[in-house]
Amino acid sequence: MHIPIHPFTVFSLLSSVITLVSALIAWRRSAPGSRPLSLLLLSMAVWSGLYSTRWMDISLDAKAFWFKLMYIGVAALPTLYLVFVLAFTHQARRLTRRNLLILSIPPVVSILLQWTDHYHHLFFLSTGAVDVQGIVMAELVRGPAYFAHVAYSYIVIGFAFLLLSQIALRSSPLYLNQYRLIMIGSILPWLGSFYSEFNFSDWYGLDLAPLLFGFSGIIFVLALVRTHFMDLVPVARTHLIENMPDGVVVLNAQNRIVDINPAMKHFIEGETSSLLGKDVFDVFHAWMEKLDLFLDEKETRTELKVPNDPSRYLDLRVTPLYDRDHTLSGRLLVFRDVTERKQVEKRLRYVNDKLQGQLIEIGILQSKLREQAIRDPLTDLFNRRYLEETLDRELSRASRENYPVCIIMIDIDHFKRINDTYGHEAGDLVLKAIANTLSEQSRRGDFACRYGGEEFVVVMPNISLEIAYERAEDLRQSLTFLSVPYEYYQLSVTISMGIACYPENGQTREIILRAADRAMYAAKEAGRDHILSYDQLQLPEDALKDS
């Protein structure tokens, strides 16, 4: 009896409508994997929708035309399923342009072979016609290209399904229902496809996969509604739990370990993977006196001591996990290493115990602070403040007792080049070495100061200009041969010096320092690594006063 509309046509069209609606819903989501899922469902809709023409009462030429268009969805589906799984499991970093191009080659080749099959017959060795309940059906004999495509499709889909299964096994109990629905919706069409391939001849080429796509679409819609699939996507485990510095353990409702991150290996001897499935009481009984906190249905927190060598202290937070219906589905254990904090607390207690004894030392410390107020912290020489206060007193005494006071102003040549070439650490080492040399070669009664930056001042009371010049030359020689080790380098410098004396070159501190400074800059202009006294500049007598 002639059947105007075959049931398989109705099933195919219904399956196509359901998957198309699911594709539109998925496209409106913005979660990872939503766009690949939408494209996957669209390919399923194309496959199931155009497959309905195989069971329609139309010409063989028309069926051949629609079959070729249908094959676009058939060929693209395995690749799109793999892309969806990678995106959904937060492994989209593998979906580079190069990898996507490689994945697109097999489906494109398969489509071209199918469309050009009438030239080479690699896809179908032969095609014929057979009457099935009044409908003319194409009778197909499968060829090598067909089997190659089927093998490739099953391998890609099997790999993607295995990857999805592994992620599901390691996921939080909160997302298990979501993963179950995705896996069920994925496996149904392929079970039908397996059955159809092994019974291809008996069923006139009937393919159950497009007929079952509708069930997959229904399951995906159910996942969208019930588990907020594509709204609440499991956060990438590799970005959170795997990289957390704290140890994380996830328990199920029966207090068995279902997930554990690599950080726990710092607290537990052996491989953490061997603990999966074990009872938490058996694993941590040696750590805690009270294990009943694992039975509490509210968040708890405690500190515990891990009997390792050396011992470590952990802060443990136990958080119960609930399903949407407020049923306890597991617990989250977060272990944070607080050993350092405990050690700090111990040291603080020790310091507090000794505080009373240290009160006696406060007076000594105050004296040291006064000393530090007049010292340069880097070179330990006197600072500019001390120079200004002491030089005024020294000049007053020299005026009363009628003796000269000579001042040497010292500047390091090209010091900025050292900082720019080797860094400020190297510059600091040079400054310290020069300061040590100045201290070692100073007489009793002399004092050396860091005037600022790379400038130093040496004050020499009761000494003539001639002797001051000789001592400055000795000092220049010592500093010229100075070698400062820094990493793989030996740093050396040259210096320029200016000398001024009281009372010949000025009566006050400001004028004497200004005279020495002018002489020093004149030495730099004369070629550096040089010494000049203010008298050698041949300036007008009131030059300093005018300045």
QUILINMO-V169443 format. One record per helix or strand of 3 or more residues. SS is the DSSP state (~ for helix, > for strand). FROM is the first residue (numbers start at 1). TO is the last residue. If there is no record, write none. Layout:
((SS FROM TO) (SS FROM TO))
This chain:
((~ 7 27) (~ 34 55) (~ 60 88) (~ 92 94) (~ 97 115) (~ 117 120) (> 124 132) (> 135 142) (~ 144 169) (~ 173 198) (~ 208 226) (> 247 252) (> 256 260) (~ 262 266) (~ 272 275) (~ 280 284) (~ 292 294) (> 300 306) (> 312 322) (> 328 337) (~ 339 353) (~ 355 373) (~ 384 401) (> 405 412) (~ 415 422) (~ 424 440) (> 447 452) (> 455 461) (~ 465 480) (> 484 486) (> 489 491) (> 495 502) (~ 509 525) (> 531 533) (~ 534 537) (~ 543 546))
